[in-house]
């Protein structure tokens, strides 16, 4: 009696990529740091790092008197409400191609997390903005919402859009974009430098945690992509 070979499941597709083993603890650690700093800001009038923020603000103020802030203003528009168009467009494209699992991941990390993670932390810290911002801003300087949105968009796009070979150039490009967004926020006197670092940590931590939460759905989508059965 011969035994038929067991059916081997199709290998996972290279998109979306699977999370690393320690994505969850690293994500929680990255989220914990901005949360602890927000607690500190809510209890003390002048945190221990305010001196560094003041020094950076003064340095930027001296440089901005002779520089052109046009590029920073473009990034301000891109990081504001207008910037929400990009993740929503990505979600729409993913849905068109039947990748609803990836679209849910992008929706959670790049859209819903703004209200669930970022805004409560802003209310907790309630940090005043730097004096005399060059652009219209709302209350709550900490953490930077523009940097948070930039980081989440870069990460989710890298995980669900770009194959491994393309990610080698996407990550450096994304890092330059995030650093430019961080610089623009301080150049425009819209936020303290520490606010931008907190926004970056918060965005990266959010993506890592949600990457692990959505791991089973993303793996199922990768297997269906490999088997060319996304719509089933």
Secondary structure by P-SEA (a helix, b strand, c coil): cccccccccccccccccccccaaaaaaaaaaaaaaaaaaaaaccccccaaaaaaaaaaaaaaaaccccaaaaaaaaaaaccccaaaaaaaaaaaaaacaaaaaaaaaaccccccccccaaaaaaacccccccccccccccccccaaaaaaaaaaaaaaaccccccccaaaaaaaaaaaaaaaaaaaaaccccaaaaaaaaaaaaaaaaaaaaaaaaaaaaaaaaaaaccccc
